[in-house]
Amino acid sequence: MKVLVVGANGAIGHKLVELMNNSPHQALGMIRDPEQAFALQEFDAEPVIADLECDCGPAVAGCDAVVFAAGAGPHTGPDKTESVDRDGAMRLIDACEATGVRHFIMLSAMRTRTPDQAPEKLHHYLQCKQAADEHLRRSGLQWTIAAPGRLNNDAPTGHIEAAEVLEEFGEIPRVDVARALLELLSLDNSIGRRVEMIAGKTPVREALTAS
Ligand SMILES: NC(=O)c1ccc[n+]([C@@H]2O[C@H](COP(=O)([O-])OP(=O)(O)OC[C@H]3O[C@@H](n4cnc5c(N)ncnc54)[C@H](OP(=O)(O)O)[C@@H]3O)[C@@H](O)[C@H]2O)c1
């Protein structure tokens, strides 16, 4: 499959591009800065220059699947959370529908189901992510929502705990999330499904298949 990774210069997006280099998929990496292209070409991924705050139609055209691993991050204001994490994602979903992309995987967050139960400083971010998730569910696309707990940079274990709704909140290494996104591209049961994930004891593919 031809897969566009959005946020390909980010920690998870870049790792996903690297993992896809040893997979049957052909990776394209969406970046804002042409100078970031070299880091994608290292993994045989085609750079696609586009910004989520602009029209991304040309960037998704011809792709079979899109993985949204972008985000404005915690060091920008609420305006960017809205224009990138919420509106940028929604515009991208619309562009995917318009251009015939089949599968859209959204990297979301575990607490988007209940933003008000998270610490107050996260409410706005989680509400924006929740709105983007809802837009995806209501779209005509085949959708998958990956909802990890708090991300960390620990060494990957290749093992996670996954379920539609996990009973406890927890952390997960970014590289294990990238591995899960790769698996979700090809697992039969990933369509029309939101899956929460944290670090655990079950191999990633097995955890996602069983959950
Ligand atoms: N922190 C957590 O605990 C947590 C938990 C669950 C989910 N998440 C979600 O997971 C996402 C990915 O995590 P990460 O650590 O890989 O993030 P990251 O390293 O900050 O990567 C985010 C990427 O998004 C790109 N981006 C930002 N604005 C953009 C725009 N307007 N157009 C196109 N690309 C844009 C950035 O591009 P540049 O490189 O050009 O800046 C960056 O490469 C986060 O954004 C967050 O929404 C986070």
Ligand as a Chemical Component Dictionary entry (heavy atoms), coordinates in Angstrom:
data_LIG
# 
_chem_comp.id                   LIG 
_chem_comp.type                 NON-POLYMER 
_chem_comp.pdbx_formal_charge   0 
_chem_comp.three_letter_code    LIG 
# 
loop_
_chem_comp_atom.comp_id 
_chem_comp_atom.atom_id 
_chem_comp_atom.alt_atom_id 
_chem_comp_atom.type_symbol 
_chem_comp_atom.charge 
_chem_comp_atom.model_Cartn_x 
_chem_comp_atom.model_Cartn_y 
_chem_comp_atom.model_Cartn_z 
_chem_comp_atom.pdbx_ordinal 
LIG N1  N1  N 0  2.375  13.601 24.623 1  
LIG C1  C1  C 0  1.578  12.600 24.887 2  
LIG O1  O1  O 0  1.621  12.023 25.993 3  
LIG C2  C2  C 0  0.586  12.138 23.854 4  
LIG C3  C3  C 0  -0.272 11.119 24.165 5  
LIG C4  C4  C 0  -1.115 10.626 23.176 6  
LIG C5  C5  C 0  -1.075 11.170 21.897 7  
LIG N2  N2  N 1  -0.246 12.193 21.600 8  
LIG C6  C6  C 0  -0.226 12.707 20.223 9  
LIG O2  O2  O 0  0.816  12.089 19.491 10 
LIG C7  C7  C 0  1.302  13.023 18.537 11 
LIG C8  C8  C 0  2.667  12.606 18.010 12 
LIG O3  O3  O 0  3.600  12.569 19.067 13 
LIG P1  P1  P 0  5.142  12.857 18.764 14 
LIG O4  O4  O 0  5.854  12.745 20.045 15 
LIG O5  O5  O -1 5.607  12.057 17.579 16 
LIG O6  O6  O 0  5.058  14.405 18.324 17 
LIG P2  P2  P 0  6.151  15.340 17.656 18 
LIG O7  O7  O 0  7.504  14.734 17.716 19 
LIG O8  O8  O 0  5.953  16.698 18.241 20 
LIG O9  O9  O 0  5.707  15.378 16.105 21 
LIG C9  C9  C 0  4.651  16.130 15.665 22 
LIG C10 C10 C 0  4.879  16.429 14.194 23 
LIG O10 O10 O 0  3.740  17.193 13.696 24 
LIG C11 C11 C 0  4.254  18.103 12.755 25 
LIG N3  N3  N 0  3.390  19.270 12.555 26 
LIG C12 C12 C 0  3.092  20.249 13.449 27 
LIG N4  N4  N 0  2.337  21.189 12.871 28 
LIG C13 C13 C 0  2.165  20.801 11.574 29 
LIG C14 C14 C 0  1.496  21.362 10.457 30 
LIG N5  N5  N 0  0.849  22.534 10.543 31 
LIG N6  N6  N 0  1.511  20.696 9.281  32 
LIG C15 C15 C 0  2.173  19.517 9.176  33 
LIG N7  N7  N 0  2.850  18.918 10.189 34 
LIG C16 C16 C 0  2.842  19.574 11.374 35 
LIG C17 C17 C 0  5.598  18.554 13.314 36 
LIG O11 O11 O 0  6.351  19.086 12.252 37 
LIG P3  P3  P 0  7.766  19.851 12.487 38 
LIG O12 O12 O 0  8.759  18.761 12.669 39 
LIG O13 O13 O 0  7.941  20.614 11.216 40 
LIG O14 O14 O 0  7.589  20.722 13.685 41 
LIG C18 C18 C 0  6.139  17.263 13.902 42 
LIG O15 O15 O 0  6.952  16.603 12.990 43 
LIG C19 C19 C 0  1.265  14.325 19.314 44 
LIG O16 O16 O 0  1.221  15.437 18.428 45 
LIG C20 C20 C 0  -0.005 14.215 20.133 46 
LIG O17 O17 O 0  -1.114 14.774 19.454 47 
LIG C21 C21 C 0  0.589  12.688 22.555 48 
# 
loop_
_chem_comp_bond.comp_id 
_chem_comp_bond.atom_id_1 
_chem_comp_bond.atom_id_2 
_chem_comp_bond.value_order 
_chem_comp_bond.pdbx_ordinal 
LIG N1  C1  SING 1  
LIG C1  O1  DOUB 2  
LIG C1  C2  SING 3  
LIG C2  C3  SING 4  
LIG C2  C21 DOUB 5  
LIG C3  C4  DOUB 6  
LIG C4  C5  SING 7  
LIG C5  N2  DOUB 8  
LIG N2  C6  SING 9  
LIG N2  C21 SING 10 
LIG C6  O2  SING 11 
LIG C6  C20 SING 12 
LIG O2  C7  SING 13 
LIG C7  C8  SING 14 
LIG C7  C19 SING 15 
LIG C8  O3  SING 16 
LIG O3  P1  SING 17 
LIG P1  O4  DOUB 18 
LIG P1  O5  SING 19 
LIG P1  O6  SING 20 
LIG O6  P2  SING 21 
LIG P2  O7  DOUB 22 
LIG P2  O8  SING 23 
LIG P2  O9  SING 24 
LIG O9  C9  SING 25 
LIG C9  C10 SING 26 
LIG C10 O10 SING 27 
LIG C10 C18 SING 28 
LIG O10 C11 SING 29 
LIG C11 N3  SING 30 
LIG C11 C17 SING 31 
LIG N3  C12 SING 32 
LIG N3  C16 SING 33 
LIG C12 N4  DOUB 34 
LIG N4  C13 SING 35 
LIG C13 C14 SING 36 
LIG C13 C16 DOUB 37 
LIG C14 N5  SING 38 
LIG C14 N6  DOUB 39 
LIG N6  C15 SING 40 
LIG C15 N7  DOUB 41 
LIG N7  C16 SING 42 
LIG C17 O11 SING 43 
LIG C17 C18 SING 44 
LIG O11 P3  SING 45 
LIG P3  O12 DOUB 46 
LIG P3  O13 SING 47 
LIG P3  O14 SING 48 
LIG C18 O15 SING 49 
LIG C19 O16 SING 50 
LIG C19 C20 SING 51 
LIG C20 O17 SING 52 
# 
